[in-house]
Structure formats: C-alpha cells, structure tokens
Amino acid sequence: MKLKGLKAILSFPMIALASAAIAPTAQAADLVRLGNLKFAHYGAVAYMKEIAPKCNLKIEERVFAKGLDIVPAIIAGEIDVSASALEAAISGRASGVPVYLVGGFAKGGVRIVGRPDLNIHSVADLKGKKVGVTRGGPQEILLFTELAKNKLTWSDKPGKDVQIIYMGYPDLNQALLAKEIDAMSQSEPYATQAMHKKYGAEIMKPYDTPLGEPVRALVMTEKMYKEKRDVAARFMQCFVMATRQFIADPKLAEKYVRESMFKNQVTSDDYQDAMNNASFTENITTEHVQQTTDYMVKYNIGRMATPPAAKDWVKLDLLEAAQKSVSK
C-alpha cells in the first residue's frame, strides 16, 4: 500500500507537468498575418483582429499605402491574407503571385472630385485638365471607363485630352488643395474630406458604366488555402462575423473606423458621407472579377502579359461554408 501510495505521489507532479506542457499548445491561437489599407470601407477587415480570439485566431495586421504595395510582402512570405482593390489583386495574380481570391468585403467607395473654382460639372468638362489618381485601384479603371464613355483621350504625358497625374491617396488631396491638379478620382474618405473642407466639389460617383460599383477583394495565399484549411476556414468565419457585426451596428462601425483606424482625424460627417458612397459586403462574383480583368486589359492597366482567368483563381468555397456556419 505504501509503495503504491508513493508511486501515486511521485507520478502526480509528472502528470501535472505533462498536462501543463500540453495545454498551451492545444489552446494556442493560430497566427494569421493580414495586409490591409487605411480606408473607411476597409473597417470590417481591420475589426477582425479584435474578435479573432472567438475563432481561436491571432490576427496580426499590417497597413500598407496601397494595394500594389502588398504584393512584394506576399511574395516574401510575410502576409497570409490581404484586403485590397480588386485591380491590385488581379495584377498580383497576373505577375505570378500565388494567391486565391476568397471573398469581397466592400462596394463603391470612389468619387471624382474637382476644384470648385473651375466649375467642373461633368466628366466631359475634364477636357484640357490635369486629373490625379492612384495607380492600381478601382479609382483608376473607373476614371478611364468614364473618360472613354465621354470620348476623351488620356495619357500621363501631355498631348491628350486629359493628362493623368499619378500619386498616392493623401497626396492627391494636397495636390488638389494646392491647385497642382484640376480634379481627382479618389477613394473614401479622402474624397469626402476634400468636399467638406471646400477645396473639392463632387463631379460624379463613377458607377454608370458596365463595371458598376467596384468590389474590393479579400485574397489568400495558395499555401494557406491548401495547407492550413482549418485556419483558413476559421479566418473566413471571423471575416463573416466582423462584416455582419459592422452592418448590424453602424455606430460600432463608425466608432471603430474613426477612433481606432483614423485616430479621430476623420469627423463623423466625413465618415457618414464616405459610407453613403460605400458599403460593407461579404460577396464577390467570378463574373465581376472577369469583367474587371477584361477592362484592365482594354485600358492596359497593370500591363499584364498574361491576364488571369477568374475561374482559375476565384475560390469562394470557404466563404460559402463560413456564411452557412455563422448564424445570421
């Protein structure tokens, strides 16, 4: 009896130590490295890191200046999932970046804005003007589609109807304010801020072409999609949860975007007007991706040698499974 008792006493610490060693491994959250951009309509994607523990995830967010900047980070193996313009995602895939498009997270969010002193009331009035835009996003392809619709020619060199000036998103506002450009095709909330501060006036929301409203893309590396299916599935569940929470609770969405993303540099009016021109979503279609690809080829956006066929890299099965698993 004494021997058995002694064995039991001696074995207890060993069992406890073994349990302690196993428990953290079993409970450890899986890390997902997320590339994101700083725009009002990217808010639900940013919010995912706040609710990630519910899906046993730790989401590490890295904010980039524009979608094309995320591509080298994906190639370097530093990013697992990214939120960006669909056009940037298509360009990345065309250049051989091993990614799949797994969802859409925002619609709209583009506005063409001009200097108030020039009284530009339509796209046709842009003839002879300098128009600023950031390369590689929906604001570029939508601008070109509108110019073509109005039978205007364009180039980033002088000599065409419209001279295109490429620069970053915040720089566009500064250039419009300084009257270095006459108009800009800009993303939200920057377009709205220019209007509220009176150095920009809306020309139009460029959604009256076959492209309609642009849809932003959620892109996942092939490695994560193929080799970490459970993590990928939980990430998409987290995405659906965050998006539905933002849609159901607009006050939460505004508070998070204004305070956490923009550190109160965006006013409530800025946010409200920006989101009147954008909306959160979970969905994107293969047809929309293909149509956008075709227009990029038409206007030589991204200079793609081999444009990717949407059917080959749009993988919506994880999204559809997540939508079924997350209660509405």
KALIN-V934875 format. One record per backbone hydrogen bond with DSSP energy under -1.0 kcal/mol. NH is the residue of the N-H (numbers start at 0). CO is the residue of the C=O. E is the energy in kcal/mol with one decimal. If there is no record, write none. Layout:
<<NH:CO:E> <NH:CO:E>>
//
This chain:
<<4:0:-2.7> <5:1:-2.7> <6:2:-2.6> <7:3:-2.3> <8:4:-2.3> <9:5:-2.9> <10:6:-2.4> <11:7:-1.5> <14:10:-2.3> <15:11:-2.6> <16:12:-2.9> <17:13:-2.4> <18:14:-2.5> <19:15:-2.5> <20:16:-2.1> <21:17:-2.0> <22:18:-2.9> <25:21:-2.0> <26:22:-2.1> <27:23:-1.5> <29:55:-2.0> <31:57:-2.5> <33:59:-2.6> <34:80:-2.8> <35:61:-2.4> <38:36:-1.2> <41:38:-1.6> <42:39:-1.5> <45:41:-1.8> <46:42:-2.2> <48:45:-1.1> <49:46:-1.5> <50:46:-1.0> <53:50:-1.7> <54:51:-2.1> <55:52:-1.8> <56:51:-1.8> <57:29:-2.7> <59:31:-2.6> <61:33:-2.8> <63:35:-2.9> <68:65:-1.3> <69:66:-1.6> <73:69:-2.0> <74:70:-2.4> <75:71:-2.1> <76:73:-1.5> <77:72:-2.9> <79:32:-2.7> <80:32:-1.9> <81:218:-2.9> <82:34:-2.5> <83:216:-2.2> <88:84:-1.8> <89:85:-2.6> <90:86:-2.4> <91:87:-2.3> <92:88:-2.4> <93:89:-2.5> <94:90:-1.5> <95:92:-1.5> <96:91:-2.4> <98:96:-1.9> <99:219:-3.3> <100:312:-2.6> <101:217:-2.5> <102:217:-1.1> <103:281:-1.5> <104:215:-1.3> <106:278:-2.6> <107:213:-1.7> <108:276:-3.9> <110:185:-2.4> <111:203:-2.9> <112:183:-2.9> <113:200:-2.9> <114:181:-2.4> <117:114:-1.4> <118:115:-1.1> <125:122:-2.0> <126:123:-1.3> <127:160:-3.8> <128:125:-2.3> <130:162:-2.7> <131:182:-2.8> <132:164:-2.2> <139:136:-1.1> <140:136:-1.4> <141:137:-2.7> <142:138:-1.2> <143:139:-2.3> <144:140:-2.1> <145:141:-2.1> <146:142:-2.5> <147:143:-2.6> <148:144:-2.0> <149:145:-1.5> <150:147:-1.9> <151:146:-2.7> <154:161:-1.7> <161:152:-1.7> <162:128:-2.2> <163:154:-3.0> <164:130:-2.6> <166:132:-1.6> <171:167:-1.7> <172:168:-1.0> <173:169:-1.6> <174:170:-2.5> <175:171:-2.4> <176:172:-2.6> <177:173:-2.3> <178:175:-1.0> <179:174:-3.0> <180:174:-1.0> <181:129:-2.5> <182:129:-1.5> <183:112:-3.0> <184:131:-2.3> <185:110:-2.8> <187:108:-1.6> <190:186:-1.7> <192:188:-2.4> <193:189:-1.9> <194:190:-1.6> <195:191:-2.6> <196:192:-2.1> <197:194:-1.2> <198:193:-1.5> <199:193:-1.4> <200:113:-2.6> <202:111:-3.2> <203:111:-1.5> <206:204:-2.4> <211:208:-1.9> <215:105:-2.7> <216:83:-2.5> <217:102:-3.2> <218:81:-3.0> <219:99:-3.0> <220:79:-2.5> <221:97:-2.7> <224:220:-2.4> <225:221:-2.7> <226:222:-2.8> <227:223:-1.7> <231:227:-3.0> <232:228:-2.6> <233:229:-2.2> <234:230:-2.4> <235:231:-2.1> <236:232:-1.8> <237:233:-2.2> <238:234:-2.3> <239:235:-2.3> <240:236:-2.5> <241:237:-2.6> <242:238:-2.4> <243:239:-2.5> <244:240:-2.0> <245:241:-2.1> <246:242:-2.2> <247:243:-2.4> <248:244:-1.8> <252:248:-2.0> <253:249:-2.6> <254:250:-2.5> <255:251:-2.6> <256:252:-2.5> <257:253:-2.8> <258:254:-2.4> <259:255:-1.6> <260:255:-1.5> <261:256:-1.9> <263:257:-3.4> <264:261:-2.1> <270:266:-2.5> <271:267:-2.9> <272:268:-2.5> <273:269:-2.4> <274:270:-2.7> <276:273:-1.3> <278:106:-1.8> <280:104:-1.5> <288:284:-1.9> <289:285:-2.3> <290:286:-2.5> <291:287:-2.3> <292:288:-2.1> <293:289:-2.5> <294:290:-2.0> <295:291:-2.1> <296:292:-2.1> <297:293:-2.2> <298:294:-2.1> <299:296:-1.0> <300:295:-2.8> <311:308:-1.9> <312:309:-1.3> <313:309:-2.0> <314:100:-2.5> <319:315:-2.4> <320:316:-2.1> <321:317:-2.2> <322:318:-2.7> <323:319:-1.4> <324:320:-1.8> <325:321:-2.2>>
//
